[in-house]
């Protein structure tokens, strides 16, 4: 293992992948807010966001929860 990799324990993503993931999470957060404004029930919003995250191959556990 190169010394460069040792400096980032547990970081399995490249910087580009991290940026993409961050952008996707931001999009989901915006979507959550939009759905909340429609008066949709929280459990329904969570399900929609979960499905969208799955389509993007995002782990929903990594998302900060704004809907609780």
PLY file of the C-alpha trace (Angstrom):
ply
format ascii 1.0
element vertex 68
property float x
property float y
property float z
element edge 67
property int vertex1
property int vertex2
end_header
0.00 0.00 0.00
1.40 3.38 -0.91
1.90 6.02 1.81
-0.61 8.26 0.06
-3.42 5.75 0.56
-2.57 5.25 4.22
-3.33 8.92 4.89
-6.99 8.35 4.06
-8.23 5.40 6.14
-11.69 4.21 5.22
-11.95 6.59 2.30
-12.90 4.37 -0.61
-13.93 7.15 -2.97
-11.85 9.39 -5.18
-12.24 13.15 -4.81
-14.37 13.22 -7.97
-16.67 10.50 -6.62
-16.99 12.35 -3.31
-18.00 15.53 -5.16
-20.60 13.60 -7.19
-22.00 11.99 -4.05
-22.14 15.35 -2.29
-24.02 16.84 -5.25
-26.49 13.94 -5.31
-27.13 14.27 -1.58
-27.71 18.00 -1.99
-30.21 17.28 -4.78
-32.08 14.83 -2.54
-32.15 17.37 0.29
-33.65 19.97 -2.06
-36.17 17.39 -3.27
-37.08 16.60 0.35
-37.78 20.28 1.04
-39.89 20.59 -2.12
-41.98 17.57 -1.15
-42.41 18.89 2.41
-43.84 22.13 1.01
-46.55 20.17 -0.80
-47.81 18.95 2.58
-47.03 15.32 1.78
-46.76 13.02 4.84
-43.19 12.52 6.10
-43.26 8.72 5.71
-44.22 9.15 2.06
-41.44 11.69 1.49
-38.92 9.34 3.12
-40.01 6.51 0.82
-39.65 8.66 -2.31
-36.22 9.91 -1.22
-35.16 6.34 -0.38
-36.18 5.17 -3.85
-34.39 8.06 -5.56
-31.26 7.41 -3.48
-31.40 3.73 -4.46
-31.60 4.69 -8.13
-28.46 6.77 -7.66
-26.81 3.93 -5.71
-26.53 6.16 -2.65
-26.56 4.67 0.81
-29.42 6.47 2.54
-27.80 5.88 5.95
-25.09 8.33 4.90
-27.68 11.04 4.39
-28.29 13.50 7.20
-31.95 13.15 8.07
-33.90 16.38 7.72
-37.32 14.74 7.73
-37.57 13.59 11.35
0 1
1 2
2 3
3 4
4 5
5 6
6 7
7 8
8 9
9 10
10 11
11 12
12 13
13 14
14 15
15 16
16 17
17 18
18 19
19 20
20 21
21 22
22 23
23 24
24 25
25 26
26 27
27 28
28 29
29 30
30 31
31 32
32 33
33 34
34 35
35 36
36 37
37 38
38 39
39 40
40 41
41 42
42 43
43 44
44 45
45 46
46 47
47 48
48 49
49 50
50 51
51 52
52 53
53 54
54 55
55 56
56 57
57 58
58 59
59 60
60 61
61 62
62 63
63 64
64 65
65 66
66 67
